[in-house]
Structures are given as C-alpha cells and as structure tokens.
Amino acid sequence: MNSLLTQLFMNVPFRKFLLTADLTDEHGSQKLLAETQRLFAYMQESFDKAAIAKDFAASMRTIDNQPIDVTVQMDVDEFYNLLFDQWESQIPSEEAKQTFRSFYGGKTVNQVKSQQCDHVSERVESFFAIPCVVKGKSTLQDSLKSFVEGDVMEGGEKSLWPLVLQMLTKRTRQQVQVRILWRQIRQCSKAVRLKTSLLTRLTVC
C-alpha cells in the first residue's frame, strides 16, 4: 500500500485532481476520498520524513465492505483495483469520473477475425492495469507485443459466425488504448517490485 500510494502521489496531475475533488459527505460516503486528500496534502506540504496513513487505511473497505487488515498482505493488483473502484464511487459527478478514469484507465479491443471471410468481431473492455510477462522478454515493449499479438483458434475453438453455415478458423488479437500505462510485472507467477525513487515515506501505524 505504501509504495503504491507514493507512486500515485508522484503523479502531479493525478494528485491535483484528487486534492481538488468535491466533498459533500467527508465523514460518510466520501470518507476514503477525504482521507486521501488529507494524506496527500500532508505529504505535499509537510517537511516531515514520514506521513501517517493509519486513517487512510481505516477508511478502506474490502469487497465485503469490511475494514482491511493492514497486517495481512494483499495482492497489489487486488488492492489497486479495490482502491480505484472505491475512489471512483466517491467522486460525485459523471464528468469528474470520466476525468478520473482517463489518468490510469484504458481500453482493450478484443478482435476476432475470420481467415475465410472479412467478418471482424470486436469487444471493448476497460482496464486499470495490464499484466506484463517479463520471463523471456528483454524489454517492456517485447512484453507488450506478446500481449497484443494474435492467436489462431482452430479445432474445438472454431465456431459458427451468425448466418454463416460453415466452420471458420478465427484469429484473435488485442489492441490497447491507454493514456498512462500502469505496469504490473509478473515473472514466474510472482510479482516483481519496480524500483522507484521515493521522495517520501508512508507508514500505516
């Protein structure tokens, strides 16, 4: 949590957006957003070496709407999505929500194209993070290329297009539309921590 919040804080436009978000119920439905503003404001204005994130952590909730246990390690991807979902739910206006999504959110376009005809099927999905496989990849660009490259679906994966009465071989691929790419790097099924320059330190107790 500490390293994630620090990296988010270092994105100055994103920090400014959260600090200026409208609050109408800071002790109720917008408590997490209010605690985020207090924490980021303290980190921005204080000369202290550390900021206390205890109140922020206390305002976080699990999927079951229970307080998170800071003594139990949570998967960073799970915590990241949980945090952004709760932030978005506490942003009042739809226009502000769209701005919020534009910072780290993106869209993948899943395409399925027949190799026997010109028909293309597309499905657009939103995302906040892309899992990047680094094993066997020398650069991040190579990892992203493997994420978007297509696969040929044959055999049992073949299917019938509507109104086309024959089995077709399909090719699938993904396109990525994103403003800021938040990377979750995986290697051998374990998360690899990104080295960053941290200008401030957080503690939850």
Secondary structure, DSSP 8 states (H G I E B T S, - for coil): -HHHHHHHHT-HHHHHHHHT---S-TTTTTHHHHHHHHHHHHHHH---SEEE-HHHHHH-B-TTS-B--TTS---HHHHHHHHHHHHHHH--SHHHHHHHHHHH-EEEEEEEEESSSS-EEEEEEEES-EEEE-TT-SSHHHHHHHHH--EEE-GGG-B--TT--S-B-EEEEEEEEESS--EEEEETTEE-------SSEEE--
